[in-house]
């Protein structure tokens, strides 16, 4: 499957693959790359700043993600399920977005799948 590499508002498009725009300093570029190996399928998604410095809103969002990531790592214990960790992280993310960025009614939707 092709990687997703998108910047600016195009990074909001699920599975965007056109890749036909030059990015400017201060924008973010999203990379979602996947792999498949003997029946094992995985992907990783990362976002980087293109030159320049973070805007206040970008920095606030990065800090929220860092906090949720750290709290999620600390919640990992024997017996804690992946479903629980995922749900807790989504709840934390929605709460942080609402309180820190005043995004009331924020709905966080991910593509997590578990059997």
C-alpha positions as CSV (number, residue, x, y, z in Angstrom):
1,X,0.0,0.0,0.0
2,X,1.3,3.5,-0.8
3,X,2.4,5.8,2.0
4,X,0.4,8.9,2.8
5,X,2.6,12.0,2.7
6,X,0.5,15.2,3.0
7,X,1.0,18.7,4.2
8,X,-1.2,21.6,5.3
9,X,-4.9,21.0,5.0
10,X,-4.3,17.9,2.8
11,X,-3.0,16.1,5.9
12,X,-6.6,16.0,7.1
13,X,-7.7,13.9,4.1
14,X,-7.8,10.2,5.0
15,X,-5.4,8.2,2.8
16,X,-4.4,11.2,0.7
17,X,-1.9,10.1,-1.9
18,X,-1.8,12.8,-4.6
19,X,1.4,14.4,-3.3
20,X,1.3,17.3,-5.7
21,X,1.9,20.4,-3.5
22,X,5.1,22.1,-2.3
23,X,5.1,22.7,1.4
24,X,6.0,26.0,3.0
25,X,7.9,26.7,6.2
26,X,5.6,26.6,9.2
27,X,3.3,23.9,7.8
28,X,3.2,20.4,9.1
29,X,3.8,17.3,7.0
30,X,2.2,14.0,7.9
31,X,3.7,10.7,6.9
32,X,1.7,7.4,7.3
33,X,3.8,4.5,6.2
34,X,2.8,0.8,6.4
35,X,4.4,-2.5,5.9
36,X,3.4,-6.2,5.6
37,X,5.7,-9.1,6.4
38,X,4.5,-12.7,6.4
39,X,1.0,-11.9,7.4
40,X,2.0,-9.2,9.9
41,X,0.7,-5.7,9.0
42,X,1.6,-2.5,10.7
43,X,1.9,1.2,10.1
44,X,3.3,4.3,11.8
45,X,2.2,7.8,11.5
46,X,4.3,10.8,12.3
47,X,4.0,14.6,11.8
48,X,6.9,17.0,11.4
49,X,7.3,20.8,11.1
50,X,8.5,22.0,7.7
51,X,11.2,24.6,8.6
52,X,10.5,27.6,10.8
53,X,9.0,27.3,14.3
54,X,5.8,26.0,15.7
55,X,2.9,28.5,15.9
56,X,1.3,28.8,19.3
57,X,-1.6,26.5,18.3
58,X,0.8,23.9,16.8
59,X,3.0,23.9,20.0
60,X,-0.1,23.6,22.2
61,X,-1.3,20.6,20.2
62,X,2.2,18.9,20.3
63,X,2.3,19.4,24.1
64,X,-1.2,17.7,24.4
65,X,0.0,14.8,22.3
66,X,3.2,14.5,24.5
67,X,1.2,14.5,27.7
68,X,-1.3,11.9,26.4
69,X,1.6,9.7,25.2
70,X,3.4,9.9,28.5
71,X,0.2,9.1,30.5
72,X,-0.5,6.2,28.2
73,X,2.9,4.8,28.7
74,X,2.6,5.1,32.5
75,X,-0.7,3.3,32.4
76,X,0.9,0.2,30.9
77,X,0.8,-2.6,33.5
78,X,0.4,-6.3,33.4
79,X,-3.2,-7.2,32.9
80,X,-4.1,-3.8,31.3
81,X,-5.6,-4.5,27.8
82,X,-4.8,-2.7,24.6
83,X,-8.5,-1.8,24.3
84,X,-8.4,-0.1,27.7
85,X,-5.2,1.8,26.9
86,X,-6.6,2.9,23.6
87,X,-9.9,4.1,25.1
88,X,-8.1,5.9,27.9
89,X,-5.8,7.7,25.5
90,X,-8.8,8.8,23.3
91,X,-10.6,10.1,26.4
92,X,-7.5,12.0,27.5
93,X,-7.0,13.4,24.1
94,X,-10.6,14.6,23.8
95,X,-10.5,16.1,27.3
96,X,-7.2,17.9,26.6
97,X,-8.4,19.3,23.3
98,X,-11.6,20.6,24.9
99,X,-9.9,22.2,27.9
100,X,-6.6,23.4,26.4
101,X,-7.7,24.4,22.9
102,X,-11.3,25.2,23.7
103,X,-12.5,22.7,21.1
104,X,-15.9,22.0,22.6
105,X,-17.8,19.0,21.2
106,X,-14.5,17.6,19.9
107,X,-14.9,14.0,18.7
108,X,-11.7,12.0,18.4
109,X,-11.9,9.2,15.8
110,X,-9.1,6.8,15.1
111,X,-8.7,3.7,13.0
112,X,-7.7,1.4,15.8
113,X,-8.8,-2.1,15.2
114,X,-8.6,-5.1,17.6
115,X,-9.9,-8.6,17.4
